[in-house]
């Protein structure tokens, strides 16, 4: 398992998702599921990229600036 930080660029905004997944393919599948659950109406087409990934250990995390 890996801890992923994924940057999502929508037409008018940027978002970050931090999630735990077995591999890159499953991380992107989970990303789509999270977007579908989070937004009532998707904010348009998006591009997503893995910004960081690391093995989860106690205290693992990412700081996301807003």
N, CA, C and O atoms as a Maestro MAE file, in Angstrom:
{
 s_m_m2io_version
 :::
 2.0.0
}

f_m_ct {
 s_m_title
 :::
 protein
 m_atom[264] {
  # First column is atom index #
  i_m_mmod_type
  r_m_x_coord
  r_m_y_coord
  r_m_z_coord
  i_m_residue_number
  s_m_chain_name
  s_m_pdb_residue_name
  s_m_pdb_atom_name
  i_m_atomic_number
  :::
  1 25 0.839 -1.177 0.000 1 A "UNK " " N  " 7
  2 3 0.000 0.000 0.000 1 A "UNK " " CA " 6
  3 2 0.886 1.242 0.000 1 A "UNK " " C  " 6
  4 15 1.967 1.271 0.588 1 A "UNK " " O  " 8
  5 25 0.386 2.256 -0.678 2 A "UNK " " N  " 7
  6 3 1.100 3.527 -0.757 2 A "UNK " " CA " 6
  7 2 0.130 4.656 -0.418 2 A "UNK " " C  " 6
  8 15 -1.076 4.544 -0.640 2 A "UNK " " O  " 8
  9 25 0.670 5.733 0.116 3 A "UNK " " N  " 7
  10 3 -0.090 6.934 0.406 3 A "UNK " " CA " 6
  11 2 0.158 7.901 -0.746 3 A "UNK " " C  " 6
  12 15 1.302 8.258 -1.027 3 A "UNK " " O  " 8
  13 25 -0.912 8.323 -1.410 4 A "UNK " " N  " 7
  14 3 -0.812 9.166 -2.602 4 A "UNK " " CA " 6
  15 2 -1.322 10.571 -2.332 4 A "UNK " " C  " 6
  16 15 -2.312 10.759 -1.625 4 A "UNK " " O  " 8
  17 25 -0.643 11.547 -2.896 5 A "UNK " " N  " 7
  18 3 -1.140 12.923 -2.956 5 A "UNK " " CA " 6
  19 2 -1.363 13.203 -4.435 5 A "UNK " " C  " 6
  20 15 -0.418 13.203 -5.224 5 A "UNK " " O  " 8
  21 25 -2.621 13.443 -4.808 6 A "UNK " " N  " 7
  22 3 -2.980 13.639 -6.209 6 A "UNK " " CA " 6
  23 2 -3.512 15.055 -6.396 6 A "UNK " " C  " 6
  24 15 -4.395 15.500 -5.663 6 A "UNK " " O  " 8
  25 25 -2.964 15.757 -7.387 7 A "UNK " " N  " 7
  26 3 -3.425 17.099 -7.732 7 A "UNK " " CA " 6
  27 2 -4.459 16.978 -8.840 7 A "UNK " " C  " 6
  28 15 -4.233 16.289 -9.835 7 A "UNK " " O  " 8
  29 25 -5.599 17.649 -8.668 8 A "UNK " " N  " 7
  30 3 -6.684 17.605 -9.643 8 A "UNK " " CA " 6
  31 2 -6.924 19.026 -10.135 8 A "UNK " " C  " 6
  32 15 -7.233 19.917 -9.344 8 A "UNK " " O  " 8
  33 25 -6.781 19.237 -11.432 9 A "UNK " " N  " 7
  34 3 -6.994 20.559 -12.025 9 A "UNK " " CA " 6
  35 2 -8.316 20.549 -12.780 9 A "UNK " " C  " 6
  36 15 -8.452 19.897 -13.815 9 A "UNK " " O  " 8
  37 25 -9.291 21.287 -12.242 10 A "UNK " " N  " 7
  38 3 -10.573 21.494 -12.906 10 A "UNK " " CA " 6
  39 2 -10.481 22.788 -13.707 10 A "UNK " " C  " 6
  40 15 -9.518 23.534 -13.536 10 A "UNK " " O  " 8
  41 25 -11.452 23.083 -14.580 11 A "UNK " " N  " 7
  42 3 -11.371 24.310 -15.376 11 A "UNK " " CA " 6
  43 2 -11.200 25.588 -14.546 11 A "UNK " " C  " 6
  44 15 -10.486 26.500 -14.963 11 A "UNK " " O  " 8
  45 25 -11.851 25.664 -13.366 12 A "UNK " " N  " 7
  46 3 -11.799 26.908 -12.597 12 A "UNK " " CA " 6
  47 2 -11.236 26.744 -11.189 12 A "UNK " " C  " 6
  48 15 -11.246 27.696 -10.409 12 A "UNK " " O  " 8
  49 25 -10.753 25.570 -10.856 13 A "UNK " " N  " 7
  50 3 -10.204 25.378 -9.513 13 A "UNK " " CA " 6
  51 2 -9.228 24.214 -9.487 13 A "UNK " " C  " 6
  52 15 -9.174 23.397 -10.406 13 A "UNK " " O  " 8
  53 25 -8.460 24.163 -8.409 14 A "UNK " " N  " 7
  54 3 -7.506 23.078 -8.195 14 A "UNK " " CA " 6
  55 2 -7.866 22.414 -6.868 14 A "UNK " " C  " 6
  56 15 -8.276 23.089 -5.924 14 A "UNK " " O  " 8
  57 25 -7.713 21.104 -6.800 15 A "UNK " " N  " 7
  58 3 -7.999 20.367 -5.568 15 A "UNK " " CA " 6
  59 2 -6.919 19.309 -5.370 15 A "UNK " " C  " 6
  60 15 -6.207 18.944 -6.305 15 A "UNK " " O  " 8
  61 25 -6.814 18.832 -4.151 16 A "UNK " " N  " 7
  62 3 -5.872 17.763 -3.826 16 A "UNK " " CA " 6
  63 2 -6.625 16.645 -3.127 16 A "UNK " " C  " 6
  64 15 -7.543 16.895 -2.346 16 A "UNK " " O  " 8
  65 25 -6.235 15.421 -3.411 17 A "UNK " " N  " 7
  66 3 -6.803 14.255 -2.753 17 A "UNK " " CA " 6
  67 2 -5.655 13.434 -2.192 17 A "UNK " " C  " 6
  68 15 -4.684 13.148 -2.893 17 A "UNK " " O  " 8
  69 25 -5.769 13.059 -0.937 18 A "UNK " " N  " 7
  70 3 -4.793 12.179 -0.304 18 A "UNK " " CA " 6
  71 2 -5.508 10.867 -0.035 18 A "UNK " " C  " 6
  72 15 -6.545 10.847 0.629 18 A "UNK " " O  " 8
  73 25 -4.959 9.766 -0.547 19 A "UNK " " N  " 7
  74 3 -5.611 8.475 -0.359 19 A "UNK " " CA " 6
  75 2 -4.604 7.349 -0.287 19 A "UNK " " C  " 6
  76 15 -3.444 7.495 -0.673 19 A "UNK " " O  " 8
  77 25 -5.070 6.230 0.213 20 A "UNK " " N  " 7
  78 3 -4.273 5.019 0.364 20 A "UNK " " CA " 6
  79 2 -4.720 4.033 -0.707 20 A "UNK " " C  " 6
  80 15 -5.912 3.750 -0.830 20 A "UNK " " O  " 8
  81 25 -3.772 3.506 -1.485 21 A "UNK " " N  " 7
  82 3 -4.115 2.557 -2.550 21 A "UNK " " CA " 6
  83 2 -2.974 1.568 -2.752 21 A "UNK " " C  " 6
  84 15 -1.832 1.821 -2.368 21 A "UNK " " O  " 8
  85 25 -3.311 0.432 -3.368 22 A "UNK " " N  " 7
  86 3 -2.316 -0.617 -3.611 22 A "UNK " " CA " 6
  87 2 -1.360 -0.277 -4.746 22 A "UNK " " C  " 6
  88 15 -0.194 -0.671 -4.713 22 A "UNK " " O  " 8
  89 25 -1.851 0.464 -5.765 23 A "UNK " " N  " 7
  90 3 -1.001 0.830 -6.898 23 A "UNK " " CA " 6
  91 2 -1.573 2.064 -7.589 23 A "UNK " " C  " 6
  92 15 -2.649 2.540 -7.226 23 A "UNK " " O  " 8
  93 25 -0.849 2.583 -8.591 24 A "UNK " " N  " 7
  94 3 -1.274 3.804 -9.277 24 A "UNK " " CA " 6
  95 2 -2.640 3.640 -9.936 24 A "UNK " " C  " 6
  96 15 -3.473 4.545 -9.873 24 A "UNK " " O  " 8
  97 25 -2.872 2.503 -10.562 25 A "UNK " " N  " 7
  98 3 -4.137 2.266 -11.258 25 A "UNK " " CA " 6
  99 2 -5.314 2.319 -10.276 25 A "UNK " " C  " 6
  100 15 -6.343 2.923 -10.577 25 A "UNK " " O  " 8
  101 25 -5.168 1.699 -9.123 26 A "UNK " " N  " 7
  102 3 -6.242 1.710 -8.126 26 A "UNK " " CA " 6
  103 2 -6.401 3.098 -7.507 26 A "UNK " " C  " 6
  104 15 -7.500 3.472 -7.099 26 A "UNK " " O  " 8
  105 25 -5.317 3.857 -7.436 27 A "UNK " " N  " 7
  106 3 -5.406 5.223 -6.923 27 A "UNK " " CA " 6
  107 2 -6.256 6.085 -7.849 27 A "UNK " " C  " 6
  108 15 -7.091 6.858 -7.380 27 A "UNK " " O  " 8
  109 25 -6.051 5.958 -9.166 28 A "UNK " " N  " 7
  110 3 -6.847 6.749 -10.104 28 A "UNK " " CA " 6
  111 2 -8.301 6.286 -10.143 28 A "UNK " " C  " 6
  112 15 -9.199 7.103 -10.342 28 A "UNK " " O  " 8
  113 25 -8.548 4.990 -9.956 29 A "UNK " " N  " 7
  114 3 -9.927 4.491 -9.886 29 A "UNK " " CA " 6
  115 2 -10.626 5.065 -8.651 29 A "UNK " " C  " 6
  116 15 -11.789 5.462 -8.719 29 A "UNK " " O  " 8
  117 25 -9.914 5.105 -7.529 30 A "UNK " " N  " 7
  118 3 -10.480 5.674 -6.306 30 A "UNK " " CA " 6
  119 2 -10.700 7.176 -6.459 30 A "UNK " " C  " 6
  120 15 -11.670 7.717 -5.927 30 A "UNK " " O  " 8
  121 25 -9.812 7.851 -7.176 31 A "UNK " " N  " 7
  122 3 -9.959 9.282 -7.432 31 A "UNK " " CA " 6
  123 2 -11.297 9.568 -8.098 31 A "UNK " " C  " 6
  124 15 -12.023 10.463 -7.664 31 A "UNK " " O  " 8
  125 25 -11.631 8.829 -9.138 32 A "UNK " " N  " 7
  126 3 -12.905 9.039 -9.835 32 A "UNK " " CA " 6
  127 2 -14.079 8.810 -8.894 32 A "UNK " " C  " 6
  128 15 -15.054 9.560 -8.932 32 A "UNK " " O  " 8
  129 25 -14.000 7.788 -8.054 33 A "UNK " " N  " 7
  130 3 -15.078 7.511 -7.103 33 A "UNK " " CA " 6
  131 2 -15.231 8.663 -6.108 33 A "UNK " " C  " 6
  132 15 -16.354 9.042 -5.777 33 A "UNK " " O  " 8
  133 25 -14.125 9.221 -5.629 34 A "UNK " " N  " 7
  134 3 -14.187 10.342 -4.687 34 A "UNK " " CA " 6
  135 2 -14.779 11.587 -5.346 34 A "UNK " " C  " 6
  136 15 -15.572 12.292 -4.723 34 A "UNK " " O  " 8
  137 25 -14.410 11.864 -6.582 35 A "UNK " " N  " 7
  138 3 -14.966 13.026 -7.291 35 A "UNK " " CA " 6
  139 2 -16.472 12.853 -7.462 35 A "UNK " " C  " 6
  140 15 -17.233 13.794 -7.237 35 A "UNK " " O  " 8
  141 25 -16.904 11.661 -7.856 36 A "UNK " " N  " 7
  142 3 -18.341 11.401 -8.025 36 A "UNK " " CA " 6
  143 2 -19.105 11.588 -6.721 36 A "UNK " " C  " 6
  144 15 -20.219 12.112 -6.731 36 A "UNK " " O  " 8
  145 25 -18.527 11.168 -5.599 37 A "UNK " " N  " 7
  146 3 -19.202 11.296 -4.298 37 A "UNK " " CA " 6
  147 2 -19.171 12.723 -3.766 37 A "UNK " " C  " 6
  148 15 -20.115 13.157 -3.106 37 A "UNK " " O  " 8
  149 25 -18.107 13.449 -4.044 38 A "UNK " " N  " 7
  150 3 -17.923 14.778 -3.456 38 A "UNK " " CA " 6
  151 2 -18.779 15.851 -4.126 38 A "UNK " " C  " 6
  152 15 -19.329 16.718 -3.447 38 A "UNK " " O  " 8
  153 25 -18.893 15.798 -5.438 39 A "UNK " " N  " 7
  154 3 -19.608 16.836 -6.180 39 A "UNK " " CA " 6
  155 2 -20.977 16.337 -6.625 39 A "UNK " " C  " 6
  156 15 -21.099 15.226 -7.142 39 A "UNK " " O  " 8
  157 25 -22.016 17.164 -6.422 40 A "UNK " " N  " 7
  158 3 -23.335 16.819 -6.950 40 A "UNK " " CA " 6
  159 2 -23.292 16.820 -8.466 40 A "UNK " " C  " 6
  160 15 -23.839 15.934 -9.122 40 A "UNK " " O  " 8
  161 25 -22.626 17.840 -9.014 41 A "UNK " " N  " 7
  162 3 -22.407 17.928 -10.457 41 A "UNK " " CA " 6
  163 2 -20.911 18.150 -10.651 41 A "UNK " " C  " 6
  164 15 -20.337 19.087 -10.096 41 A "UNK " " O  " 8
  165 25 -20.298 17.299 -11.424 42 A "UNK " " N  " 7
  166 3 -18.852 17.424 -11.644 42 A "UNK " " CA " 6
  167 2 -18.525 18.807 -12.197 42 A "UNK " " C  " 6
  168 15 -19.232 19.304 -13.073 42 A "UNK " " O  " 8
  169 25 -17.457 19.435 -11.695 43 A "UNK " " N  " 7
  170 3 -17.111 20.788 -12.137 43 A "UNK " " CA " 6
  171 2 -16.462 20.841 -13.516 43 A "UNK " " C  " 6
  172 15 -15.749 21.797 -13.821 43 A "UNK " " O  " 8
  173 25 -16.686 19.862 -14.332 44 A "UNK " " N  " 7
  174 3 -16.148 19.862 -15.691 44 A "UNK " " CA " 6
  175 2 -15.014 18.872 -15.842 44 A "UNK " " C  " 6
  176 15 -14.684 18.138 -14.911 44 A "UNK " " O  " 8
  177 25 -14.422 18.859 -17.019 45 A "UNK " " N  " 7
  178 3 -13.314 17.931 -17.255 45 A "UNK " " CA " 6
  179 2 -12.133 18.282 -16.340 45 A "UNK " " C  " 6
  180 15 -11.988 19.425 -15.906 45 A "UNK " " O  " 8
  181 25 -11.319 17.309 -16.067 46 A "UNK " " N  " 7
  182 3 -10.191 17.553 -15.173 46 A "UNK " " CA " 6
  183 2 -8.972 16.761 -15.611 46 A "UNK " " C  " 6
  184 15 -9.064 15.768 -16.333 46 A "UNK " " O  " 8
  185 25 -7.829 17.238 -15.147 47 A "UNK " " N  " 7
  186 3 -6.568 16.521 -15.308 47 A "UNK " " CA " 6
  187 2 -6.083 16.190 -13.904 47 A "UNK " " C  " 6
  188 15 -6.205 17.003 -12.988 47 A "UNK " " O  " 8
  189 25 -5.539 15.003 -13.742 48 A "UNK " " N  " 7
  190 3 -5.049 14.589 -12.429 48 A "UNK " " CA " 6
  191 2 -3.636 14.040 -12.561 48 A "UNK " " C  " 6
  192 15 -3.295 13.382 -13.544 48 A "UNK " " O  " 8
  193 25 -2.829 14.322 -11.557 49 A "UNK " " N  " 7
  194 3 -1.447 13.841 -11.556 49 A "UNK " " CA " 6
  195 2 -1.035 13.471 -10.139 49 A "UNK " " C  " 6
  196 15 -1.398 14.143 -9.173 49 A "UNK " " O  " 8
  197 25 -0.279 12.400 -10.033 50 A "UNK " " N  " 7
  198 3 0.284 12.018 -8.743 50 A "UNK " " CA " 6
  199 2 1.439 12.975 -8.458 50 A "UNK " " C  " 6
  200 15 2.411 13.039 -9.211 50 A "UNK " " O  " 8
  201 25 1.316 13.707 -7.372 51 A "UNK " " N  " 7
  202 3 2.337 14.675 -6.996 51 A "UNK " " CA " 6
  203 2 3.393 14.008 -6.113 51 A "UNK " " C  " 6
  204 15 4.589 14.255 -6.263 51 A "UNK " " O  " 8
  205 25 2.931 13.160 -5.190 52 A "UNK " " N  " 7
  206 3 3.840 12.441 -4.294 52 A "UNK " " CA " 6
  207 2 3.225 11.100 -3.933 52 A "UNK " " C  " 6
  208 15 2.004 10.944 -3.925 52 A "UNK " " O  " 8
  209 25 4.079 10.142 -3.638 53 A "UNK " " N  " 7
  210 3 3.605 8.895 -3.042 53 A "UNK " " CA " 6
  211 2 4.694 8.357 -2.137 53 A "UNK " " C  " 6
  212 15 5.886 8.474 -2.422 53 A "UNK " " O  " 8
  213 25 4.250 7.761 -1.031 54 A "UNK " " N  " 7
  214 3 5.203 7.207 -0.070 54 A "UNK " " CA " 6
  215 2 4.540 6.081 0.712 54 A "UNK " " C  " 6
  216 15 3.316 5.960 0.755 54 A "UNK " " O  " 8
  217 25 5.373 5.274 1.317 55 A "UNK " " N  " 7
  218 3 4.863 4.174 2.135 55 A "UNK " " CA " 6
  219 2 4.267 4.756 3.425 55 A "UNK " " C  " 6
  220 15 4.873 5.622 4.056 55 A "UNK " " O  " 8
  221 25 3.090 4.282 3.807 56 A "UNK " " N  " 7
  222 3 2.485 4.811 5.039 56 A "UNK " " CA " 6
  223 2 3.180 4.257 6.281 56 A "UNK " " C  " 6
  224 15 3.418 3.055 6.396 56 A "UNK " " O  " 8
  225 25 3.491 5.140 7.182 57 A "UNK " " N  " 7
  226 3 4.082 4.805 8.473 57 A "UNK " " CA " 6
  227 2 3.403 5.685 9.506 57 A "UNK " " C  " 6
  228 15 2.780 6.680 9.134 57 A "UNK " " O  " 8
  229 25 3.496 5.365 10.773 58 A "UNK " " N  " 7
  230 3 2.899 6.251 11.772 58 A "UNK " " CA " 6
  231 2 3.401 7.686 11.584 58 A "UNK " " C  " 6
  232 15 4.606 7.928 11.508 58 A "UNK " " O  " 8
  233 25 2.486 8.605 11.512 59 A "UNK " " N  " 7
  234 3 2.837 10.002 11.320 59 A "UNK " " CA " 6
  235 2 2.927 10.440 9.873 59 A "UNK " " C  " 6
  236 15 3.147 11.621 9.607 59 A "UNK " " O  " 8
  237 25 2.762 9.513 8.919 60 A "UNK " " N  " 7
  238 3 2.813 9.881 7.497 60 A "UNK " " CA " 6
  239 2 1.663 10.818 7.163 60 A "UNK " " C  " 6
  240 15 0.562 10.676 7.693 60 A "UNK " " O  " 8
  241 25 1.919 11.750 6.304 61 A "UNK " " N  " 7
  242 3 0.871 12.669 5.877 61 A "UNK " " CA " 6
  243 2 1.417 13.674 4.892 61 A "UNK " " C  " 6
  244 15 2.600 13.655 4.551 61 A "UNK " " O  " 8
  245 25 0.548 14.546 4.442 62 A "UNK " " N  " 7
  246 3 0.918 15.602 3.508 62 A "UNK " " CA " 6
  247 2 0.348 16.915 4.007 62 A "UNK " " C  " 6
  248 15 -0.769 16.953 4.523 62 A "UNK " " O  " 8
  249 25 1.096 17.979 3.860 63 A "UNK " " N  " 7
  250 3 0.620 19.318 4.149 63 A "UNK " " CA " 6
  251 2 0.081 19.893 2.847 63 A "UNK " " C  " 6
  252 15 0.788 19.922 1.839 63 A "UNK " " O  " 8
  253 25 -1.160 20.348 2.863 64 A "UNK " " N  " 7
  254 3 -1.785 20.894 1.660 64 A "UNK " " CA " 6
  255 2 -2.067 22.367 1.912 64 A "UNK " " C  " 6
  256 15 -2.884 22.718 2.763 64 A "UNK " " O  " 8
  257 25 -1.383 23.220 1.164 65 A "UNK " " N  " 7
  258 3 -1.569 24.663 1.324 65 A "UNK " " CA " 6
  259 2 -2.858 25.093 0.648 65 A "UNK " " C  " 6
  260 15 -3.231 24.538 -0.386 65 A "UNK " " O  " 8
  261 25 -3.536 26.064 1.212 66 A "UNK " " N  " 7
  262 3 -4.797 26.522 0.631 66 A "UNK " " CA " 6
  263 2 -4.744 27.945 0.430 66 A "UNK " " C  " 6
  264 15 -5.710 28.537 -0.052 66 A "UNK " " O  " 8
  :::
 }
 m_bond[263] {
  # First column is bond index #
  i_m_from
  i_m_to
  i_m_order
  :::
  1 1 2 1
  2 2 3 1
  3 3 4 2
  4 3 5 1
  5 5 6 1
  6 6 7 1
  7 7 8 2
  8 7 9 1
  9 9 10 1
  10 10 11 1
  11 11 12 2
  12 11 13 1
  13 13 14 1
  14 14 15 1
  15 15 16 2
  16 15 17 1
  17 17 18 1
  18 18 19 1
  19 19 20 2
  20 19 21 1
  21 21 22 1
  22 22 23 1
  23 23 24 2
  24 23 25 1
  25 25 26 1
  26 26 27 1
  27 27 28 2
  28 27 29 1
  29 29 30 1
  30 30 31 1
  31 31 32 2
  32 31 33 1
  33 33 34 1
  34 34 35 1
  35 35 36 2
  36 35 37 1
  37 37 38 1
  38 38 39 1
  39 39 40 2
  40 39 41 1
  41 41 42 1
  42 42 43 1
  43 43 44 2
  44 43 45 1
  45 45 46 1
  46 46 47 1
  47 47 48 2
  48 47 49 1
  49 49 50 1
  50 50 51 1
  51 51 52 2
  52 51 53 1
  53 53 54 1
  54 54 55 1
  55 55 56 2
  56 55 57 1
  57 57 58 1
  58 58 59 1
  59 59 60 2
  60 59 61 1
  61 61 62 1
  62 62 63 1
  63 63 64 2
  64 63 65 1
  65 65 66 1
  66 66 67 1
  67 67 68 2
  68 67 69 1
  69 69 70 1
  70 70 71 1
  71 71 72 2
  72 71 73 1
  73 73 74 1
  74 74 75 1
  75 75 76 2
  76 75 77 1
  77 77 78 1
  78 78 79 1
  79 79 80 2
  80 79 81 1
  81 81 82 1
  82 82 83 1
  83 83 84 2
  84 83 85 1
  85 85 86 1
  86 86 87 1
  87 87 88 2
  88 87 89 1
  89 89 90 1
  90 90 91 1
  91 91 92 2
  92 91 93 1
  93 93 94 1
  94 94 95 1
  95 95 96 2
  96 95 97 1
  97 97 98 1
  98 98 99 1
  99 99 100 2
  100 99 101 1
  101 101 102 1
  102 102 103 1
  103 103 104 2
  104 103 105 1
  105 105 106 1
  106 106 107 1
  107 107 108 2
  108 107 109 1
  109 109 110 1
  110 110 111 1
  111 111 112 2
  112 111 113 1
  113 113 114 1
  114 114 115 1
  115 115 116 2
  116 115 117 1
  117 117 118 1
  118 118 119 1
  119 119 120 2
  120 119 121 1
  121 121 122 1
  122 122 123 1
  123 123 124 2
  124 123 125 1
  125 125 126 1
  126 126 127 1
  127 127 128 2
  128 127 129 1
  129 129 130 1
  130 130 131 1
  131 131 132 2
  132 131 133 1
  133 133 134 1
  134 134 135 1
  135 135 136 2
  136 135 137 1
  137 137 138 1
  138 138 139 1
  139 139 140 2
  140 139 141 1
  141 141 142 1
  142 142 143 1
  143 143 144 2
  144 143 145 1
  145 145 146 1
  146 146 147 1
  147 147 148 2
  148 147 149 1
  149 149 150 1
  150 150 151 1
  151 151 152 2
  152 151 153 1
  153 153 154 1
  154 154 155 1
  155 155 156 2
  156 155 157 1
  157 157 158 1
  158 158 159 1
  159 159 160 2
  160 159 161 1
  161 161 162 1
  162 162 163 1
  163 163 164 2
  164 163 165 1
  165 165 166 1
  166 166 167 1
  167 167 168 2
  168 167 169 1
  169 169 170 1
  170 170 171 1
  171 171 172 2
  172 171 173 1
  173 173 174 1
  174 174 175 1
  175 175 176 2
  176 175 177 1
  177 177 178 1
  178 178 179 1
  179 179 180 2
  180 179 181 1
  181 181 182 1
  182 182 183 1
  183 183 184 2
  184 183 185 1
  185 185 186 1
  186 186 187 1
  187 187 188 2
  188 187 189 1
  189 189 190 1
  190 190 191 1
  191 191 192 2
  192 191 193 1
  193 193 194 1
  194 194 195 1
  195 195 196 2
  196 195 197 1
  197 197 198 1
  198 198 199 1
  199 199 200 2
  200 199 201 1
  201 201 202 1
  202 202 203 1
  203 203 204 2
  204 203 205 1
  205 205 206 1
  206 206 207 1
  207 207 208 2
  208 207 209 1
  209 209 210 1
  210 210 211 1
  211 211 212 2
  212 211 213 1
  213 213 214 1
  214 214 215 1
  215 215 216 2
  216 215 217 1
  217 217 218 1
  218 218 219 1
  219 219 220 2
  220 219 221 1
  221 221 222 1
  222 222 223 1
  223 223 224 2
  224 223 225 1
  225 225 226 1
  226 226 227 1
  227 227 228 2
  228 227 229 1
  229 229 230 1
  230 230 231 1
  231 231 232 2
  232 231 233 1
  233 233 234 1
  234 234 235 1
  235 235 236 2
  236 235 237 1
  237 237 238 1
  238 238 239 1
  239 239 240 2
  240 239 241 1
  241 241 242 1
  242 242 243 1
  243 243 244 2
  244 243 245 1
  245 245 246 1
  246 246 247 1
  247 247 248 2
  248 247 249 1
  249 249 250 1
  250 250 251 1
  251 251 252 2
  252 251 253 1
  253 253 254 1
  254 254 255 1
  255 255 256 2
  256 255 257 1
  257 257 258 1
  258 258 259 1
  259 259 260 2
  260 259 261 1
  261 261 262 1
  262 262 263 1
  263 263 264 2
  :::
 }
}
